[in-house]
Amino acid sequence: MKRLWAKPEVPLAILLFIAFVGGWEGAVRLFAIPAIVVPAPSAVAQAMWTGLASGEFVTHFWVTFAEVMLGFVFGAGSGFVIGVLVGLFPLLERTVYPYIVAFQTLPKVAIAPIIVIWFGYGMSSKVIITATIAFFPVLANSIVGLRAVPRDQVELMVAFTATRWQIFRMARLPQALPYVFVGLDVAIVLSVIGAIVGEFVGSQAGLGYLILQRNFNLDMAGVFAILIILSLMGIGLHLAVMAIQRRVVFWMDSGHDRVIGA
């Protein structure tokens, strides 16, 4: 904890946050901005407390969290597997990858209603929408990472009669992992957006469903409170991926901080 506070950016970030909230509160009161336009932070805090104390926010939080995690696992998992196949077999890239790119260019907001019609208003449609958004960043970064291994390293292993599996396990996969984790970091944040998009289109529970309810009732303080919860969820998931990355890919440096497919 002492080391954390010793970093100059930590107190600076806290001061900026306090200044932002104070300026927001002051501007709302000074200019008498209607709560339906921009609620004061104090009103947002009150709405947050009410929603948490009643358990309403907590119940719907876990619904959205489950949709995010399931969609992320399915989307990122399939993205990695297909990325490995495409990265190792050029024929697949020439035949399959153009269709994947074509699907990626489709606005997910546009296809979300179709998915809801096909799979219903339950959790399944939200998981599928989330998976389609989480899929491509992991796929693209996996392909780039697998091909980033130096050619002379592969040729040396071939000269020592290494099998394709040995080359993949000892050379290509370690080289690809930093890129894969960059894709996972992008995918986990986009998964939160995907779940909310699905809930906006059609749902019976979740934080997106609550936002629509609060918006219909002109409860902007409640809307802002839910948005803060979603932001904290995204930050927490991002930090979780970063923590796993530091343990798994301990040799990663800033040179691999590339984002593909965001």
C-alpha positions as a Markdown table, in Angstrom:
| # | Residue | x | y | z |
|---|---|---|---|---|
| 1 | Met | 0.0 | 0.0 | 0.0 |
| 2 | Lys | 2.9 | 2.4 | 0.8 |
| 3 | Arg | 4.5 | 1.7 | -2.5 |
| 4 | Leu | 1.2 | 2.5 | -4.2 |
| 5 | Trp | 0.9 | 5.8 | -2.5 |
| 6 | Ala | 4.5 | 6.6 | -3.3 |
| 7 | Lys | 3.7 | 6.7 | -7.0 |
| 8 | Pro | 3.1 | 10.3 | -8.0 |
| 9 | Glu | 0.2 | 9.5 | -10.3 |
| 10 | Val | -1.9 | 8.0 | -7.5 |
| 11 | Pro | -2.5 | 11.2 | -5.5 |
| 12 | Leu | -2.7 | 13.2 | -8.7 |
| 13 | Ala | -5.4 | 10.9 | -10.0 |
| 14 | Ile | -7.3 | 11.2 | -6.7 |
| 15 | Leu | -7.0 | 15.0 | -6.8 |
| 16 | Leu | -8.3 | 15.1 | -10.4 |
| 17 | Phe | -11.3 | 12.9 | -9.4 |
| 18 | Ile | -12.1 | 15.1 | -6.5 |
| 19 | Ala | -11.8 | 18.2 | -8.7 |
| 20 | Phe | -14.0 | 16.7 | -11.4 |
| 21 | Val | -16.8 | 15.6 | -9.0 |
| 22 | Gly | -16.6 | 19.0 | -7.1 |
| 23 | Gly | -16.8 | 20.9 | -10.4 |
| 24 | Trp | -19.7 | 18.8 | -11.6 |
| 25 | Glu | -21.6 | 19.3 | -8.4 |
| 26 | Gly | -20.9 | 23.0 | -8.4 |
| 27 | Ala | -21.9 | 23.5 | -12.0 |
| 28 | Val | -25.2 | 21.7 | -11.5 |
| 29 | Arg | -26.1 | 23.9 | -8.5 |
| 30 | Leu | -24.7 | 27.1 | -9.9 |
| 31 | Phe | -26.4 | 26.9 | -13.3 |
| 32 | Ala | -29.5 | 25.1 | -11.9 |
| 33 | Ile | -29.2 | 22.4 | -14.4 |
| 34 | Pro | -32.3 | 20.1 | -14.3 |
| 35 | Ala | -31.8 | 16.7 | -12.9 |
| 36 | Ile | -33.4 | 15.2 | -16.1 |
| 37 | Val | -30.5 | 16.7 | -18.1 |
| 38 | Val | -27.4 | 16.2 | -15.8 |
| 39 | Pro | -28.0 | 14.9 | -12.2 |
| 40 | Ala | -25.7 | 16.1 | -9.4 |
| 41 | Pro | -23.1 | 13.7 | -8.1 |
| 42 | Ser | -24.9 | 13.8 | -4.7 |
| 43 | Ala | -28.1 | 12.6 | -6.4 |
| 44 | Val | -26.2 | 9.9 | -8.3 |
| 45 | Ala | -24.6 | 8.7 | -5.0 |
| 46 | Gln | -28.1 | 8.6 | -3.4 |
| 47 | Ala | -29.4 | 6.6 | -6.3 |
| 48 | Met | -26.4 | 4.3 | -6.0 |
| 49 | Trp | -27.0 | 3.7 | -2.3 |
| 50 | Thr | -30.7 | 3.1 | -2.8 |
| 51 | Gly | -30.2 | 0.6 | -5.6 |
| 52 | Leu | -27.5 | -1.3 | -3.7 |
| 53 | Ala | -29.3 | -1.3 | -0.4 |
| 54 | Ser | -32.5 | -2.7 | -2.0 |
| 55 | Gly | -30.5 | -5.4 | -3.7 |
| 56 | Glu | -31.9 | -4.4 | -7.1 |
| 57 | Phe | -28.5 | -3.3 | -8.6 |
| 58 | Val | -26.8 | -6.4 | -7.1 |
| 59 | Thr | -29.3 | -8.8 | -8.7 |
| 60 | His | -29.1 | -7.3 | -12.1 |
| 61 | Phe | -25.4 | -6.9 | -11.8 |
| 62 | Trp | -24.9 | -10.7 | -11.6 |
| 63 | Val | -27.1 | -11.3 | -14.6 |
| 64 | Thr | -25.0 | -8.9 | -16.7 |
| 65 | Phe | -21.8 | -10.2 | -15.3 |
| 66 | Ala | -22.7 | -13.8 | -16.2 |
| 67 | Glu | -23.6 | -12.7 | -19.8 |
| 68 | Val | -20.2 | -10.9 | -20.0 |
| 69 | Met | -18.1 | -13.8 | -18.7 |
| 70 | Leu | -19.9 | -16.5 | -20.7 |
| 71 | Gly | -19.8 | -14.5 | -23.9 |
| 72 | Phe | -16.1 | -13.7 | -23.3 |
| 73 | Val | -15.2 | -17.3 | -22.7 |
| 74 | Phe | -17.0 | -18.5 | -25.8 |
| 75 | Gly | -15.9 | -15.6 | -28.1 |
| 76 | Ala | -12.3 | -15.5 | -26.9 |
| 77 | Gly | -11.9 | -19.2 | -26.8 |
| 78 | Ser | -13.2 | -19.7 | -30.4 |
| 79 | Gly | -11.2 | -16.7 | -31.5 |
| 80 | Phe | -8.0 | -18.3 | -30.2 |
| 81 | Val | -8.6 | -21.7 | -31.6 |
| 82 | Ile | -9.6 | -20.4 | -35.1 |
| 83 | Gly | -6.7 | -17.9 | -34.9 |
| 84 | Val | -4.2 | -20.8 | -34.3 |
| 85 | Leu | -5.6 | -22.8 | -37.2 |
| 86 | Val | -5.5 | -19.8 | -39.5 |
| 87 | Gly | -2.1 | -18.7 | -38.3 |
| 88 | Leu | -0.6 | -22.2 | -38.9 |
| 89 | Phe | -2.3 | -23.1 | -42.2 |
| 90 | Pro | -2.1 | -20.3 | -44.9 |
| 91 | Leu | -4.8 | -22.1 | -46.9 |
| 92 | Leu | -7.3 | -21.4 | -44.2 |
| 93 | Glu | -6.4 | -17.8 | -44.2 |
| 94 | Arg | -7.0 | -17.5 | -47.9 |
| 95 | Thr | -10.3 | -19.4 | -47.8 |
| 96 | Val | -11.9 | -18.7 | -44.4 |
| 97 | Tyr | -10.4 | -15.4 | -43.1 |
| 98 | Pro | -12.2 | -13.2 | -45.7 |
| 99 | Tyr | -15.6 | -14.4 | -44.5 |
| 100 | Ile | -14.6 | -13.7 | -40.9 |
| 101 | Val | -13.6 | -10.2 | -41.8 |
| 102 | Ala | -16.8 | -9.7 | -43.7 |
| 103 | Phe | -18.8 | -10.8 | -40.6 |
| 104 | Gln | -16.7 | -8.5 | -38.4 |
| 105 | Thr | -17.6 | -5.5 | -40.5 |
| 106 | Leu | -21.3 | -6.0 | -39.8 |
| 107 | Pro | -22.5 | -3.6 | -37.1 |
| 108 | Lys | -23.3 | -5.7 | -34.0 |
| 109 | Val | -26.1 | -3.3 | -33.1 |
| 110 | Ala | -27.7 | -4.2 | -36.5 |
| 111 | Ile | -27.5 | -8.0 | -36.1 |
| 112 | Ala | -28.4 | -8.0 | -32.4 |
| 113 | Pro | -32.2 | -7.9 | -33.1 |
| 114 | Ile | -31.8 | -10.8 | -35.4 |
| 115 | Ile | -30.0 | -12.8 | -32.7 |
| 116 | Val | -32.6 | -12.0 | -30.2 |
| 117 | Ile | -35.4 | -13.1 | -32.5 |
| 118 | Trp | -33.6 | -16.4 | -33.2 |
| 119 | Phe | -32.6 | -17.2 | -29.6 |
| 120 | Gly | -35.1 | -15.4 | -27.5 |
| 121 | Tyr | -35.1 | -12.8 | -24.8 |
| 122 | Gly | -33.2 | -15.0 | -22.3 |
| 123 | Met | -29.5 | -15.1 | -21.5 |
| 124 | Ser | -28.5 | -17.1 | -24.6 |
| 125 | Ser | -29.0 | -14.2 | -27.1 |
| 126 | Lys | -26.9 | -11.9 | -24.9 |
| 127 | Val | -24.1 | -14.4 | -24.6 |
| 128 | Ile | -24.0 | -14.9 | -28.4 |
| 129 | Ile | -24.0 | -11.1 | -29.0 |
| 130 | Thr | -21.2 | -10.7 | -26.5 |
| 131 | Ala | -19.2 | -13.6 | -28.0 |
| 132 | Thr | -19.4 | -12.1 | -31.5 |
| 133 | Ile | -17.9 | -8.9 | -30.2 |
| 134 | Ala | -15.2 | -10.7 | -28.2 |
| 135 | Phe | -14.2 | -13.0 | -31.0 |
| 136 | Phe | -12.3 | -10.9 | -33.5 |
| 137 | Pro | -9.7 | -9.1 | -31.2 |
| 138 | Val | -8.4 | -12.5 | -29.9 |
| 139 | Leu | -8.5 | -14.0 | -33.4 |
| 140 | Ala | -6.5 | -11.2 | -35.1 |
| 141 | Asn | -3.9 | -10.9 | -32.3 |
| 142 | Ser | -3.5 | -14.7 | -32.2 |
| 143 | Ile | -2.7 | -14.8 | -35.9 |
| 144 | Val | -0.2 | -11.9 | -35.7 |
| 145 | Gly | 1.5 | -13.4 | -32.7 |
| 146 | Leu | 1.9 | -16.9 | -34.2 |
| 147 | Arg | 3.6 | -15.3 | -37.2 |
| 148 | Ala | 5.8 | -13.0 | -35.2 |
| 149 | Val | 8.3 | -15.8 | -34.4 |
| 150 | Pro | 11.6 | -15.2 | -36.1 |
| 151 | Arg | 12.0 | -17.4 | -39.2 |
| 152 | Asp | 15.6 | -18.4 | -38.4 |
| 153 | Gln | 14.3 | -19.8 | -35.1 |
| 154 | Val | 11.8 | -22.0 | -36.9 |
| 155 | Glu | 14.4 | -23.0 | -39.4 |
| 156 | Leu | 16.8 | -24.0 | -36.7 |
| 157 | Met | 14.2 | -26.2 | -35.0 |
| 158 | Val | 13.4 | -27.8 | -38.3 |
| 159 | Ala | 17.1 | -28.5 | -38.8 |
| 160 | Phe | 17.0 | -30.4 | -35.5 |
| 161 | Thr | 14.1 | -32.4 | -36.8 |
| 162 | Ala | 11.5 | -30.8 | -34.5 |
| 163 | Thr | 7.9 | -31.7 | -35.2 |
| 164 | Arg | 5.2 | -29.2 | -36.1 |
| 165 | Trp | 3.8 | -29.6 | -32.6 |
| 166 | Gln | 7.2 | -29.0 | -31.0 |
| 167 | Ile | 7.7 | -25.8 | -33.1 |
| 168 | Phe | 4.2 | -24.6 | -32.1 |
| 169 | Arg | 4.7 | -25.4 | -28.4 |
| 170 | Met | 8.2 | -24.2 | -27.9 |
| 171 | Ala | 8.4 | -21.3 | -30.4 |
| 172 | Arg | 5.1 | -20.1 | -31.8 |
| 173 | Leu | 2.9 | -20.2 | -28.8 |
| 174 | Pro | 5.3 | -18.4 | -26.4 |
| 175 | Gln | 5.8 | -15.7 | -29.0 |
| 176 | Ala | 2.0 | -15.4 | -29.6 |
| 177 | Leu | 0.9 | -15.3 | -25.9 |
| 178 | Pro | 1.7 | -11.6 | -25.4 |
| 179 | Tyr | -0.4 | -10.7 | -28.5 |
| 180 | Val | -3.1 | -13.0 | -27.3 |
| 181 | Phe | -3.4 | -11.3 | -24.0 |
| 182 | Val | -3.6 | -7.9 | -25.7 |
| 183 | Gly | -6.5 | -9.3 | -27.6 |
| 184 | Leu | -8.1 | -10.7 | -24.4 |
| 185 | Asp | -7.8 | -7.3 | -22.7 |
| 186 | Val | -9.6 | -5.7 | -25.6 |
| 187 | Ala | -12.2 | -8.5 | -25.7 |
| 188 | Ile | -13.1 | -8.4 | -22.0 |
| 189 | Val | -13.9 | -4.7 | -22.2 |
| 190 | Leu | -15.8 | -5.0 | -25.4 |
| 191 | Ser | -17.8 | -7.9 | -23.8 |
| 192 | Val | -19.3 | -5.5 | -21.3 |
| 193 | Ile | -20.5 | -3.4 | -24.2 |
| 194 | Gly | -21.8 | -6.5 | -26.0 |
| 195 | Ala | -23.9 | -7.6 | -23.1 |
| 196 | Ile | -25.5 | -4.2 | -22.7 |
| 197 | Val | -26.2 | -4.0 | -26.4 |
| 198 | Gly | -28.1 | -7.3 | -26.1 |
| 199 | Glu | -30.0 | -6.1 | -23.1 |
| 200 | Phe | -31.0 | -2.9 | -24.9 |
| 201 | Val | -32.4 | -4.9 | -27.8 |
| 202 | Gly | -34.5 | -7.2 | -25.7 |
| 203 | Ser | -34.1 | -8.5 | -22.1 |
| 204 | Gln | -36.0 | -9.2 | -18.9 |
| 205 | Ala | -33.0 | -8.6 | -16.5 |
| 206 | Gly | -29.6 | -7.1 | -16.4 |
| 207 | Leu | -28.1 | -3.6 | -15.9 |
| 208 | Gly | -29.0 | -2.7 | -19.5 |
| 209 | Tyr | -32.6 | -3.6 | -18.8 |
| 210 | Leu | -32.4 | -1.4 | -15.7 |
| 211 | Ile | -31.0 | 1.5 | -17.7 |
| 212 | Leu | -34.0 | 1.4 | -20.0 |
| 213 | Gln | -36.4 | 1.3 | -17.1 |
| 214 | Arg | -34.7 | 4.3 | -15.4 |
| 215 | Asn | -34.5 | 6.2 | -18.7 |
| 216 | Phe | -38.3 | 5.6 | -19.3 |
| 217 | Asn | -39.0 | 6.9 | -15.8 |
| 218 | Leu | -36.7 | 9.9 | -16.4 |
| 219 | Asp | -34.5 | 8.8 | -13.5 |
| 220 | Met | -31.2 | 10.2 | -14.8 |
| 221 | Ala | -29.5 | 9.8 | -11.4 |
| 222 | Gly | -30.3 | 6.1 | -11.5 |
| 223 | Val | -29.0 | 5.8 | -15.1 |
| 224 | Phe | -25.7 | 7.5 | -14.1 |
| 225 | Ala | -25.4 | 5.2 | -11.1 |
| 226 | Ile | -25.8 | 2.1 | -13.3 |
| 227 | Leu | -23.3 | 3.5 | -15.8 |
| 228 | Ile | -20.7 | 3.9 | -13.0 |
| 229 | Ile | -21.3 | 0.3 | -12.0 |
| 230 | Leu | -20.7 | -0.8 | -15.6 |
| 231 | Ser | -17.6 | 1.2 | -15.8 |
| 232 | Leu | -16.3 | -0.3 | -12.5 |
| 233 | Met | -17.1 | -3.8 | -13.9 |
| 234 | Gly | -15.1 | -3.1 | -17.0 |
| 235 | Ile | -12.1 | -1.7 | -15.0 |
| 236 | Gly | -12.2 | -4.7 | -12.7 |
| 237 | Leu | -12.2 | -7.2 | -15.5 |
| 238 | His | -9.4 | -5.3 | -17.3 |
| 239 | Leu | -7.3 | -5.4 | -14.1 |
| 240 | Ala | -8.0 | -9.1 | -13.7 |
| 241 | Val | -6.8 | -9.9 | -17.2 |
| 242 | Met | -3.7 | -7.7 | -16.6 |
| 243 | Ala | -3.0 | -9.6 | -13.4 |
| 244 | Ile | -3.2 | -13.0 | -15.1 |
| 245 | Gln | -1.1 | -11.7 | -17.9 |
| 246 | Arg | 1.7 | -10.7 | -15.6 |
| 247 | Arg | 1.8 | -14.2 | -14.1 |
| 248 | Val | 1.5 | -16.1 | -17.4 |
| 249 | Val | 3.4 | -13.9 | -19.8 |
| 250 | Phe | 6.0 | -12.6 | -17.3 |
| 251 | Trp | 8.5 | -11.9 | -20.1 |
| 252 | Met | 6.2 | -9.5 | -21.9 |
| 253 | Asp | 7.4 | -6.0 | -22.4 |
| 254 | Ser | 5.8 | -2.8 | -23.8 |
| 255 | Gly | 6.9 | -3.7 | -27.3 |
| 256 | His | 4.0 | -6.1 | -27.5 |
| 257 | Asp | 1.4 | -3.6 | -26.5 |
| 258 | Arg | -0.4 | -3.7 | -29.8 |
| 259 | Val | -4.2 | -3.6 | -30.2 |
| 260 | Ile | -5.7 | -5.4 | -33.2 |
| 261 | Gly | -9.4 | -5.7 | -33.9 |
| 262 | Ala | -10.5 | -3.1 | -31.4 |
